[in-house]
Amino acid sequence: MKMDMTTQGIQAAQPYVAAKSSTASKVVARGVNVHYGEKHALKDVSVDVPDQAVMAFIGPSGCGKSTFLRCINRMNDTIPICRVTGKIEIDSKDIYDPSLDVVQLRARVGMVFQKPNPFPKSIYENVAYGPRIHGLAKSKTDLDEIVQTSLEKAGLFKEVKDRLNDSGTGLSGGQQQRLCIARAIAVSPDVILMDEPCSALDPIATAKIEELIDELRSNFCIIIVTHSMQQAARVSQRTAFFHLGILVEEGETETIFTNPRDERTRDYITGRFG
């Protein structure tokens, strides 16, 4: 796969070549390209995402980070003009294999969106919905346990245990987002994708979500898209910088922020563009 270099000039000289992380890789992408009609939105992206860690995707608006995130649970399949090529594996299995069940993939790859989007159902039903439709609970007792455990992992159970039958939409913004995280982890996913999960929240709610992310990383592979470099520095162990549809560089978060290899990364981090 060769990327179109006619529009990016010197800036798009070469795509970043993924280096193996010292931690076991959960997600492995090689030569991923995304086209929206004639627009080449993502160009030759190759990266290894470690298990039991947080990887942050940073970069200016429109740089391709959310587009790549959506490739990992095949949400781009829902866009008629979108075409994805290359290879993405989770646990060494090609997620674009034609025989793969996309519904099962999206159970394995949880998604938390920019704005909290609880179902217009009770708090209990928001969390119970996934395990029920995927047959993960053999009895009501099993389902009760899954709901409680998921809410506890999301740091929400103590706040809502006496009103599980109340509507999830009646919670505060921060509580709604934690409910969405509880809903995502209720089906025991392998990977959790978070697309700017704190952008609609106040600083106190943001701090709670960041604490939660740090707690969850011991059990999940978490990938977070964020416009906040401070947030990336706080919550992630590895960071990938995207620019103009290219993965410019990726590495340990501390190294990316203190000693980046690429001048474009340095310019973005120091605020010269973005």
C-alpha positions as CSV (number, residue, x, y, z in Angstrom):
1,M,0.0,0.0,0.0
2,K,1.4,3.4,-1.0
3,M,0.1,6.6,0.2
4,D,-0.7,9.5,-2.0
5,M,2.2,12.0,-1.5
6,T,1.0,14.6,-4.0
7,T,-1.0,16.7,-1.6
8,Q,1.1,16.4,1.6
9,G,4.5,17.2,0.1
10,I,7.5,17.0,2.5
11,Q,5.2,16.9,5.5
12,A,4.0,13.4,4.4
13,A,7.4,12.1,3.7
14,Q,7.1,8.7,5.3
15,P,4.6,7.0,7.5
16,Y,5.7,6.1,11.0
17,V,6.9,2.5,11.2
18,A,5.5,0.7,14.3
19,A,8.1,-0.5,16.8
20,K,7.2,-3.4,19.0
21,S,6.2,-2.4,22.5
22,S,7.9,-4.3,25.4
23,T,4.3,-5.1,26.6
24,A,2.2,-7.7,24.9
25,S,0.2,-6.3,22.1
26,K,-3.6,-6.5,22.1
27,V,-4.3,-4.7,18.9
28,V,-1.9,-4.8,15.9
29,A,-2.6,-2.6,12.9
30,R,-0.5,-2.8,9.7
31,G,-0.9,-0.5,6.6
32,V,-4.3,0.8,7.5
33,N,-5.8,3.2,4.9
34,V,-9.2,4.8,5.0
35,H,-10.9,6.5,2.1
36,Y,-14.2,8.5,2.3
37,G,-15.1,8.5,-1.4
38,E,-12.1,10.3,-3.0
39,K,-10.7,11.6,0.2
40,H,-7.7,9.7,1.6
41,A,-8.4,10.2,5.3
42,L,-5.9,7.8,6.9
43,K,-2.6,6.8,5.3
44,D,-0.7,3.6,5.9
45,V,-1.1,3.5,9.7
46,S,0.8,0.8,11.5
47,V,0.8,0.6,15.3
48,D,0.9,-1.9,18.2
49,V,-1.4,-1.2,21.1
50,P,-0.4,-2.9,24.4
51,D,-2.7,-4.9,26.6
52,Q,-3.5,-3.8,30.2
53,A,-2.5,-0.2,29.4
54,V,-3.9,3.1,28.1
55,M,-2.8,4.4,24.7
56,A,-3.7,8.0,23.8
57,F,-4.3,9.2,20.3
58,I,-3.5,13.0,20.0
59,G,-3.4,15.5,17.2
60,P,-5.3,18.4,15.7
61,S,-8.9,18.2,14.6
62,G,-9.3,16.2,11.4
63,C,-6.0,14.4,11.7
64,G,-7.5,10.9,11.5
65,K,-7.3,9.8,15.2
66,S,-11.1,9.3,15.6
67,T,-11.3,7.7,12.1
68,F,-8.6,5.1,13.2
69,L,-10.4,4.5,16.5
70,R,-13.6,3.7,14.6
71,C,-11.7,1.2,12.5
72,I,-11.0,-0.9,15.6
73,N,-14.6,-1.8,16.1
74,R,-15.6,-1.4,12.4
75,M,-17.9,1.5,13.0
76,N,-16.8,2.9,9.7
77,D,-18.7,0.0,8.1
78,T,-21.8,2.0,8.7
79,I,-20.6,4.8,6.4
80,P,-21.5,3.8,2.8
81,I,-18.7,5.8,1.1
82,C,-16.0,4.6,3.6
83,R,-13.4,2.1,2.4
84,V,-10.9,0.5,4.8
85,T,-7.8,-1.4,3.7
86,G,-4.9,-3.0,5.5
87,K,-5.0,-5.3,8.5
88,I,-6.1,-4.9,12.1
89,E,-5.8,-7.8,14.5
90,I,-7.0,-8.3,18.0
91,D,-5.4,-11.2,19.8
92,S,-3.9,-12.2,16.4
93,K,-7.3,-12.5,14.7
94,D,-8.1,-10.3,11.7
95,I,-11.2,-8.2,12.6
96,Y,-11.9,-7.6,8.9
97,D,-12.1,-11.3,8.1
98,P,-15.3,-11.6,6.0
99,S,-16.4,-14.6,8.2
100,L,-16.2,-12.5,11.4
101,D,-19.4,-11.6,13.2
102,V,-19.4,-7.8,13.6
103,V,-21.9,-7.9,16.4
104,Q,-19.6,-10.2,18.4
105,L,-16.7,-7.9,17.6
106,R,-18.5,-4.9,19.0
107,A,-19.2,-6.8,22.1
108,R,-15.4,-7.5,22.5
109,V,-14.6,-3.9,21.6
110,G,-16.5,-1.5,23.9
111,M,-17.1,2.2,22.9
112,V,-17.5,5.3,25.0
113,F,-18.5,8.3,23.0
114,Q,-17.8,12.0,23.4
115,K,-21.2,12.8,24.9
116,P,-22.8,10.5,27.4
117,N,-25.5,8.4,25.6
118,P,-27.4,6.3,28.1
119,F,-30.4,4.4,26.8
120,P,-33.8,5.9,27.8
121,K,-34.1,3.0,30.3
122,S,-33.4,2.4,34.0
123,I,-29.9,2.5,35.3
124,Y,-30.2,-1.3,35.8
125,E,-31.4,-1.9,32.3
126,N,-28.7,0.2,30.8
127,V,-26.1,-2.1,32.2
128,A,-28.1,-5.4,31.9
129,Y,-28.9,-4.9,28.2
130,G,-25.6,-6.1,26.7
131,P,-25.2,-9.2,28.9
132,R,-28.8,-10.1,28.3
133,I,-28.7,-10.0,24.5
134,H,-25.3,-11.8,24.4
135,G,-26.5,-14.5,26.7
136,L,-23.9,-13.9,29.4
137,A,-26.3,-14.4,32.3
138,K,-28.0,-17.7,33.0
139,S,-30.3,-16.3,35.6
140,K,-31.6,-13.1,37.1
141,T,-29.1,-13.6,40.0
142,D,-26.3,-13.8,37.5
143,L,-27.5,-10.6,35.8
144,D,-27.9,-8.8,39.1
145,E,-24.3,-9.7,39.9
146,I,-23.0,-8.5,36.5
147,V,-24.9,-5.2,36.9
148,Q,-23.5,-4.6,40.4
149,T,-20.0,-5.6,39.5
150,S,-20.0,-3.4,36.4
151,L,-21.3,-0.4,38.3
152,E,-18.7,-1.0,41.0
153,K,-15.9,-1.1,38.5
154,A,-17.2,2.2,37.0
155,G,-17.2,3.8,40.4
156,L,-20.9,4.4,40.3
157,F,-22.6,1.7,42.4
158,K,-22.5,3.5,45.8
159,E,-24.1,6.6,44.2
160,V,-27.0,4.7,42.5
161,K,-27.6,1.5,44.5
162,D,-30.8,2.7,45.9
163,R,-32.3,3.9,42.6
164,L,-31.4,1.3,40.1
165,N,-34.9,1.5,38.6
166,D,-34.6,5.3,38.0
167,S,-33.9,6.5,34.5
168,G,-30.2,6.6,33.4
169,T,-30.9,9.9,31.7
170,G,-31.7,11.5,35.1
171,L,-28.1,11.2,36.2
172,S,-25.6,14.1,36.1
173,G,-23.3,14.3,33.0
174,G,-20.4,12.7,34.8
175,Q,-22.6,9.9,36.2
176,Q,-24.1,9.3,32.8
177,Q,-20.6,8.8,31.3
178,R,-19.6,6.4,34.1
179,L,-22.9,4.5,33.4
180,C,-21.9,4.3,29.8
181,I,-18.5,2.9,30.9
182,A,-20.3,0.4,33.1
183,R,-22.5,-0.6,30.1
184,A,-19.4,-1.1,28.0
185,I,-17.6,-3.3,30.5
186,A,-20.7,-5.4,31.4
187,V,-20.0,-7.6,28.4
188,S,-16.4,-8.2,29.4
189,P,-14.8,-6.6,26.4
190,D,-11.1,-7.1,25.4
191,V,-10.7,-3.5,24.4
192,I,-12.4,-0.2,25.4
193,L,-12.4,2.7,22.9
194,M,-13.0,6.2,24.3
195,D,-13.6,9.0,21.9
196,E,-12.9,12.2,23.9
197,P,-14.9,10.9,26.9
198,C,-14.4,14.0,29.0
199,S,-15.0,16.8,26.5
200,A,-18.6,17.4,27.7
201,L,-17.8,17.1,31.4
202,D,-16.8,19.6,34.1
203,P,-13.3,19.4,35.8
204,I,-14.6,17.4,38.8
205,A,-16.4,14.8,36.6
206,T,-13.3,14.7,34.3
207,A,-11.1,13.9,37.3
208,K,-13.4,11.0,38.3
209,I,-13.3,9.6,34.8
210,E,-9.5,9.8,34.6
211,E,-9.2,8.0,38.0
212,L,-11.6,5.3,36.6
213,I,-9.5,4.9,33.4
214,D,-6.4,4.4,35.6
215,E,-8.2,1.7,37.6
216,L,-9.6,-0.1,34.6
217,R,-6.3,-0.4,32.7
218,S,-5.2,-3.3,34.8
219,N,-8.0,-5.4,33.3
220,F,-8.5,-3.9,29.8
221,C,-6.7,-2.5,26.8
222,I,-7.9,1.1,26.6
223,I,-7.5,3.5,23.7
224,I,-8.5,7.1,24.3
225,V,-8.8,9.9,21.7
226,T,-8.2,13.3,23.4
227,H,-7.6,16.9,22.4
228,S,-6.2,17.5,25.8
229,M,-2.5,16.9,25.9
230,Q,-2.6,17.3,29.7
231,Q,-5.1,14.4,29.9
232,A,-3.0,12.2,27.6
233,A,0.0,12.8,29.8
234,R,-2.0,12.0,33.0
235,V,-3.8,8.8,31.9
236,S,-1.8,7.1,29.2
237,Q,1.3,4.9,29.2
238,R,1.8,5.3,25.4
239,T,0.9,8.1,23.0
240,A,0.4,8.2,19.3
241,F,0.5,11.5,17.4
242,F,-1.5,11.9,14.2
243,H,-1.2,14.7,11.6
244,L,-2.9,15.0,8.2
245,G,-4.0,11.4,8.3
246,I,-0.5,10.1,9.1
247,L,0.7,8.5,12.3
248,V,3.7,10.6,12.8
249,E,5.2,8.8,15.8
250,E,4.2,6.7,18.7
251,G,6.0,5.7,21.9
252,E,6.0,5.9,25.7
253,T,4.0,8.9,26.8
254,E,6.8,10.5,28.8
255,T,9.2,10.2,25.8
256,I,6.6,11.7,23.3
257,F,6.1,14.7,25.6
258,T,9.6,15.3,26.6
259,N,11.8,14.1,23.8
260,P,9.8,13.5,20.5
261,R,11.7,12.3,17.5
262,D,9.7,14.2,14.9
263,E,9.6,18.0,14.5
264,R,5.9,18.0,13.8
265,T,5.2,16.3,17.2
266,R,7.4,18.8,18.9
267,D,5.6,21.7,17.2
268,Y,2.2,20.4,18.2
269,I,3.1,19.7,21.8
270,T,4.7,23.1,22.2
271,G,1.6,24.8,20.7
272,R,3.1,26.0,17.5
273,F,0.1,24.6,15.6
274,G,-3.1,22.6,16.4
